[in-house]
Amino acid sequence: MASNGITYQIFMDTNGLPERLEAMSMGLDSYINSWLHNASYFIKEEMSSRAPEGVGGVNGQGLKHNIGIDIDPALRTAMIKPNNSIAYADAVETGSRPHRPPAGPDSSLAQWCEMKGLNVWAVAKSIELRGTKPHPYIEPTYQATKGPVAVMFSEGIAQYLGRMQAI
């Protein structure tokens, strides 16, 4: 570039740049998976703390103790949700329309009524006539964790880039 008879030349040494970029990207996968695991367990704990106490699921421990994590490192995704053994999890979150719930002696409803000291047939009739009210725990978990999770990833990326400057 020339200006007023002065010439400027800019040189950039790109020796080793492809190898450096490859090394940076290879290490990034393990960092992302680490952040994904940390965020997933943080969200799971928050969801478990917000889920109502109940019965059913694995070993009859209820919704609160049957929230699981399914991480797919290849897709860099995680699903944090009640285990499939909790058939009523959606109805707890959103409520339900009137319906006939399973109310036999081994049903989750019967176990819950026993825990609460309620008559299972009266509760079943109430659900049949009125449905159930929502007791949200998933949406509030999302609202409570989206900010902190974004910070976790932002700080992780900044830390990773700081380490890469040393290479």
Residue pairs with C-beta under 8 A, 6 or more apart in sequence:
1 7
1 8
2 8
20 167
23 167
24 164
24 167
27 160
27 164
28 160
29 73
31 156
31 160
32 76
33 71
33 73
33 76
34 156
35 152
35 153
35 156
36 71
36 73
36 76
36 77
36 78
37 71
37 78
38 152
39 78
39 145
39 149
39 152
39 153
40 69
40 71
40 78
40 80
41 69
42 145
42 148
42 149
42 152
43 80
43 141
43 145
43 149
44 67
44 68
44 69
44 80
46 141
46 144
46 145
47 67
47 80
47 137
47 138
47 141
48 64
48 65
48 67
50 137
50 140
50 141
50 144
51 63
51 64
51 67
51 82
51 92
51 137
52 62
52 63
52 64
52 92
52 135
52 137
53 62
53 64
54 62
54 63
54 64
54 92
54 108
54 112
54 115
55 61
55 62
55 108
55 111
55 112
55 115
56 62
56 63
56 66
56 85
56 86
56 87
56 88
56 108
56 111
56 112
57 63
57 65
57 66
57 82
57 83
57 85
57 86
58 65
58 66
58 83
58 85
60 111
62 86
63 82
63 86
63 88
63 89
63 92
63 137
66 82
66 83
66 85
66 86
67 80
67 81
67 82
67 83
68 80
68 81
68 82
68 83
69 78
69 79
69 80
70 78
70 79
70 81
71 77
71 78
72 78
81 89
81 138
82 89
87 108
88 108
91 132
92 132
92 134
92 135
92 137
93 134
93 135
93 136
93 137
93 138
93 139
94 134
94 136
95 131
95 132
95 133
95 134
95 135
96 127
96 131
96 132
97 131
98 127
98 128
98 129
98 130
98 131
99 127
99 128
99 131
100 124
100 127
100 128
101 107
101 109
101 124
101 127
101 128
102 108
102 109
103 109
103 110
103 120
103 121
103 123
103 124
104 110
107 120
109 120
109 123
109 124
109 127
110 120
113 119
113 120
113 123
114 120
